[in-house]
Amino acid sequence: MTIAGEDAGGAGGGIPWRKVAGEYAGMIAALAGLIVVFALGTDHFFSATNFRTIANQVPAALLVATGMTYVLVLGQIDLSVGSVLGLCGAVMGVALAQGHWPLWAAVLAAVGTGAVCGGFNGYVSVRWRLPTFIVTLGVLEMARGGAHAVTRSQTQYLGSVVEAIAEPHVLGLSLPFLVAVAVVVAAQAVLSRTIFGRYIVAIGTNEEAVRLSGIDPRPVKIAVFVFAGVCVALAAIIDTARFQSANPNAGLGFELQAIAAAVIGGTSLMGGRGSVVSTLFGVLIIAVLNSGLAAVGARDETKRLVTGLVIVAAVIVDHYRHRLTGRKES
């Protein structure tokens, strides 16, 4: 069995750099096209201030989408990320507002909560060989219920204790944005340049072949879900700092945003192919689309309609690209 190379899928270390550059060029062209359209349609869209605002709004979505990309490349899915985000934020908020913990301890508690939730998703699905769709759907309800139980369904207002996390640090860009970009770079390097990343791609491509080659896929699958949980926890910390409060309803719909960003970036819902950097462009495309539609005065239902159409179009394009790739390989 081939672990590295084109046979292992689009995220593997053996993929030709020309092909990678071509995929990124397509994402860049789509993003640039949106910017040009909205810049021509509005007076203030094309400005450094607006771009900084967009950049400082995407870190939470980008982190969740990064973890989701790993899960999708593995050939799995995680529907619990929005509720886990709410639970991690609730744990952090209660620790700060009611327990009067130091900020570092509350942050660690949030990260630990995300890791435990991710580990639970991975372990249950692996131990009993259950579809992750069902397992994470159950955890979605459990985590949301836990968030309400921890906070007693009350928003925890934190004030200035967390504001330093979300303040602009470099050229008007916030620390969360810089952290999110660093995570993207590291995650892409792991996925494309390490044996662990190649195992993820290989399992998503053909798990049975991986097993027959003498590799146990179970630890890899659990580790991926733990990573996704940690990414969600970091997003919860950023979300809590940005709004200076912990809302038990935080993260509603984040699972759909994360999946949409990954799919727009070219990650296959069938597993075995994906790129964290392309997911970054997917997040930016959705963010620019939402910002541009708001700038032209589109109502919320219109924004959701257009975003949905873009997602469906991305899935259709991915379908034909996958068929074209299969024909070339055969």
C-alpha positions in Angstrom: 0.0 0.0 0.0 1.2 3.5 -0.7 1.2 5.9 2.3 2.8 8.8 0.6 2.3 10.1 -2.9 -0.6 10.8 -5.2 -2.3 7.5 -4.4 -2.7 8.6 -0.8 -4.9 11.6 -1.7 -4.6 15.3 -2.1 -3.1 16.2 1.3 -0.2 13.7 1.2 3.4 14.7 1.2 4.0 13.2 -2.3 1.5 15.5 -4.1 3.2 17.5 -6.9 3.9 21.1 -6.0 2.6 22.4 -9.3 -0.8 20.8 -8.5 -0.8 22.4 -5.0 0.1 25.8 -6.5 -2.8 25.4 -9.0 -5.3 24.7 -6.2 -4.2 27.7 -4.2 -4.2 29.9 -7.3 -7.9 29.0 -7.8 -8.7 29.9 -4.2 -6.8 33.2 -4.5 -8.5 34.0 -7.7 -12.0 33.4 -6.2 -11.2 35.5 -3.2 -9.8 38.3 -5.3 -12.8 38.2 -7.5 -15.2 38.6 -4.5 -13.1 41.6 -3.3 -13.2 43.3 -6.7 -17.0 42.8 -7.0 -17.7 44.2 -3.6 -15.1 47.0 -4.0 -16.9 48.1 -7.2 -20.3 47.9 -5.5 -19.5 49.9 -2.4 -17.5 52.9 -1.4 -15.7 51.7 1.8 -15.3 47.9 1.3 -11.8 48.1 -0.2 -9.9 49.6 2.8 -7.2 48.5 5.2 -9.6 49.0 8.1 -12.2 46.7 6.6 -9.7 44.0 5.9 -8.3 44.2 9.4 -11.8 43.9 10.8 -12.4 40.8 8.7 -9.1 39.3 9.7 -9.9 39.9 13.4 -13.3 38.3 13.1 -12.2 34.9 11.5 -9.8 33.3 14.1 -12.4 31.3 15.9 -14.0 30.0 12.7 -10.5 29.3 11.2 -9.5 27.2 14.2 -12.6 25.2 14.2 -12.3 24.7 10.4 -8.7 23.5 10.8 -9.7 20.8 13.2 -12.7 19.9 11.0 -10.3 19.6 8.0 -8.3 16.9 9.8 -11.5 15.0 10.7 -12.8 15.2 7.1 -9.5 14.1 5.6 -9.7 11.1 8.0 -13.0 10.2 6.3 -15.1 11.2 9.4 -17.2 14.1 10.5 -17.7 16.0 13.8 -21.1 17.6 14.4 -20.4 18.5 18.0 -17.9 21.4 17.5 -20.4 24.2 18.0 -21.7 22.8 21.2 -18.2 21.9 22.5 -17.2 25.5 21.8 -20.1 26.6 24.0 -19.1 24.2 26.7 -15.4 25.2 26.7 -16.4 28.9 26.9 -18.8 28.1 29.7 -16.1 26.3 31.7 -13.7 29.2 31.2 -16.4 31.8 32.0 -17.5 30.2 35.2 -13.9 29.6 36.3 -13.2 33.3 35.9 -16.5 34.9 37.0 -17.5 32.6 39.9 -14.3 30.6 40.8 -12.0 33.7 40.4 -9.4 31.5 38.9 -6.3 33.2 37.3 -6.7 33.6 33.5 -4.1 30.9 32.7 -5.8 28.3 34.8 -9.2 29.1 33.2 -7.6 28.8 29.7 -6.1 25.4 30.6 -9.5 24.3 31.9 -11.1 25.2 28.6 -8.4 23.5 26.6 -8.7 20.4 28.8 -12.5 20.4 28.3 -12.1 20.5 24.5 -9.5 17.7 24.5 -11.7 15.5 26.7 -14.7 16.0 24.4 -12.6 15.3 21.3 -11.1 12.2 22.9 -14.6 11.0 23.9 -15.8 11.4 20.3 -12.8 9.4 19.0 -12.7 6.7 21.7 -16.5 5.9 21.5 -16.5 5.7 17.7 -13.4 3.6 17.6 -14.2 1.3 20.6 -17.6 0.4 19.4 -17.1 1.0 15.7 -19.9 3.5 15.6 -20.4 6.1 12.8 -19.0 9.4 14.0 -22.1 11.1 12.6 -24.1 9.5 15.3 -21.6 9.8 18.1 -20.9 13.4 17.5 -24.6 14.2 17.1 -25.1 12.8 20.6 -22.1 14.8 22.0 -23.6 17.9 20.4 -26.6 17.5 22.7 -24.5 16.5 25.7 -22.1 19.4 25.4 -24.9 22.0 24.9 -26.7 20.6 27.9 -23.4 20.7 29.8 -22.9 24.4 28.9 -26.3 25.3 30.2 -25.7 23.2 33.4 -22.3 24.8 34.1 -23.6 28.4 33.7 -27.2 27.6 34.9 -28.2 29.1 31.5 -26.9 32.5 32.5 -24.3 34.4 30.4 -21.1 35.0 32.4 -19.9 38.6 32.0 -16.2 38.8 32.3 -15.2 42.4 31.5 -11.6 43.5 31.3 -10.1 40.2 32.6 -10.0 38.8 29.1 -9.9 41.9 26.9 -6.1 41.7 26.5 -6.4 38.5 24.5 -8.4 40.1 21.7 -6.7 43.5 21.6 -4.8 44.4 18.4 -1.1 43.7 18.7 0.6 43.9 15.3 -0.4 46.3 12.5 -4.0 46.3 13.9 -4.1 42.5 13.9 -5.2 40.7 17.0 -3.2 38.0 18.9 -6.0 35.4 18.1 -5.5 36.0 14.3 -1.7 35.5 14.6 -2.3 32.4 16.7 -4.8 31.0 14.2 -2.4 31.6 11.3 0.4 29.8 13.2 -1.9 26.9 13.9 -2.8 26.7 10.2 0.9 26.7 9.2 1.7 24.0 11.8 -1.3 21.9 10.9 -0.6 22.0 7.2 3.1 21.0 7.8 2.0 18.0 9.9 -0.6 16.9 7.4 1.7 17.2 4.4 5.2 16.6 5.7 4.9 14.0 8.6 4.3 10.3 8.8 1.3 11.0 11.1 -0.2 13.3 8.4 0.3 10.6 5.8 -1.4 8.1 8.0 -4.4 10.4 8.3 -4.6 10.7 4.5 -4.2 7.0 4.0 -6.9 6.1 6.5 -9.3 8.5 4.9 -8.5 6.9 1.5 -8.7 3.3 2.5 -8.8 2.3 6.1 -8.9 -1.4 5.5 -5.7 -1.2 3.4 -4.0 0.7 6.2 -5.0 -2.0 8.7 -3.8 -4.8 6.4 -0.5 -3.1 6.0 0.1 -3.5 9.7 -0.8 0.0 10.9 -3.4 0.4 13.7 -5.7 3.3 12.6 -7.4 3.6 16.0 -4.8 5.8 17.8 -4.6 8.0 14.8 -8.3 8.5 14.7 -8.5 9.3 18.4 -5.6 11.7 18.1 -7.3 13.6 15.3 -10.5 14.0 17.3 -8.5 15.2 20.3 -6.7 17.8 18.0 -10.1 18.9 16.7 -11.3 19.3 20.3 -8.3 21.4 21.2 -8.8 23.6 18.2 -12.4 24.1 19.3 -11.3 25.0 22.8 -8.9 27.7 21.4 -11.8 29.1 19.4 -13.9 29.2 22.5 -11.2 31.2 24.3 -11.0 33.6 21.4 -14.8 33.9 21.2 -15.1 34.5 25.0 -12.3 37.2 24.9 -13.8 38.9 21.9 -17.3 39.3 23.5 -15.9 39.5 27.0 -18.6 37.0 28.1 -19.4 33.3 28.1 -22.7 32.5 26.5 -24.0 28.9 26.9 -25.5 29.3 23.4 -22.2 30.3 21.8 -21.1 28.3 18.8 -24.5 27.6 17.3 -24.0 26.6 13.7 -20.2 26.5 13.9 -20.2 22.9 12.7 -21.9 24.0 9.4 -19.5 26.9 9.0 -16.5 24.7 9.5 -17.6 22.1 7.1 -18.5 24.7 4.5 -15.1 26.4 4.7 -13.4 23.0 4.3 -15.5 22.0 1.4 -15.1 25.4 -0.3 -11.4 24.8 0.2 -11.5 21.5 -1.7 -11.5 19.0 1.2 -13.3 15.9 0.2 -16.3 14.8 2.3 -15.4 11.2 1.4 -12.0 11.5 3.0 -8.4 11.2 1.8 -8.0 14.6 0.4 -7.7 18.1 1.8 -5.5 21.1 2.7 -5.6 23.3 5.8 -4.3 26.2 3.8 -7.1 25.8 1.3 -9.5 25.7 4.3 -8.0 29.1 5.3 -9.0 30.5 1.9 -12.5 28.9 2.4 -12.9 30.7 5.7 -11.7 34.0 4.1 -14.1 33.5 1.2 -17.1 33.1 3.5 -16.0 36.0 5.7 -15.5 38.4 2.7 -18.8 37.2 1.2 -20.7 38.0 4.5 -18.9 41.3 4.9 -19.5 42.3 1.3 -23.2 41.4 1.4 -23.6 43.3 4.6 -21.9 46.3 3.0 -24.3 46.3 0.1 -27.3 46.1 2.5 -28.3 42.5 2.0 -30.6 41.1 4.7 -29.6 38.1 6.8 -31.8 35.7 4.8 -30.2 36.8 1.6 -26.7 36.3 3.0 -27.6 32.8 4.1 -29.1 32.0 0.7 -26.0 33.2 -1.2 -23.6 31.4 1.2 -25.6 28.2 0.8 -25.5 28.5 -3.0 -21.7 29.0 -2.8 -21.4 25.8 -0.7 -23.5 23.7 -3.0 -21.5 25.1 -6.0 -18.3 24.1 -4.3 -19.6 20.6 -3.7 -20.6 20.2 -7.3 -17.2 21.5 -8.5 -15.5 19.0 -6.1 -17.6 16.2 -7.5 -16.5 16.8 -11.1 -12.9 17.4 -10.0 -12.9 14.1 -8.2 -14.3 12.3 -11.3 -11.7 14.0 -13.5 -8.9 13.0 -11.2 -10.1 9.5 -11.2 -10.2 9.3 -15.0 -6.6 10.6 -15.2 -5.3 8.1 -12.7 -7.1 5.2 -14.5 
